[in-house]
Amino acid sequence: MNATLTRRNLFRAFRPGEATAAPAERVAQIGQACVEPRGVTCRRCGEACDVAAIKFRLMRGGAQPYLDISTCTGCGECLPVCPVSAIALADRDRAILAVSLAAEARP
């Protein structure tokens, strides 16, 4: 496994009862609570992401957060910095399916 060494990953090894999926099997998922699409500039998650997996697309009404699933390591560094708890870790396969379904639903 080629995981990025972060403070979170270092201490994760010593916590009992950790989630069953390894960090490489999880990715960040940005939920509806994100304030960026509502015109509030935050971008803390993008700044916290060491691999730059979280990017922002300029859209009408504000920037839209975008997660590059192929780049995301699932480290979770973006979770604690989100002021509205809009980010969660999800299984990589489910996140890929959700992105595919959302793309199909767009006109």
Residue, then its C-alpha position, 0 to 999 in steps of 0.5 A: m500500500n502506498a498511502t501518504l504519511t500524515r499525522r492522521n494516518l500515523f495515529r490511526a494505526f493506534r486507535p481500536g475500532e477504526a473503520t474497516a475500509a483502508p484509507a486507499e479504499r475511501v475517498a472524500q465526498i462533498g455533500q449538499a451542506c457545502v457553502e461554496p455553491r451558495g456564494v460563500t467563499c471558504r475553500r478550506c478543504g481544498e487548502a487542506c488537501d495535500v494532493a490537490a484532489i479538491k478543486f473548485r469550478l467557477m459556476r453561476g452563483g459561486a464556485q462548485p467544489y469538485l473532487d478528483i476521485s483518481t487523485c484522492t487518497g482518502c486521508g481525511e485531512c479535509l474533514p476537520v477543516c470543513p466548518v459545516s461538516a459537509i465532507a464525509l469519507a465514502d467507499r471509492d466504488r460508491a463514490i464513482l457510481a454516484v459521480s457517474l449517475a450525477a453525470e448521466a442526470r445532467p441535461 
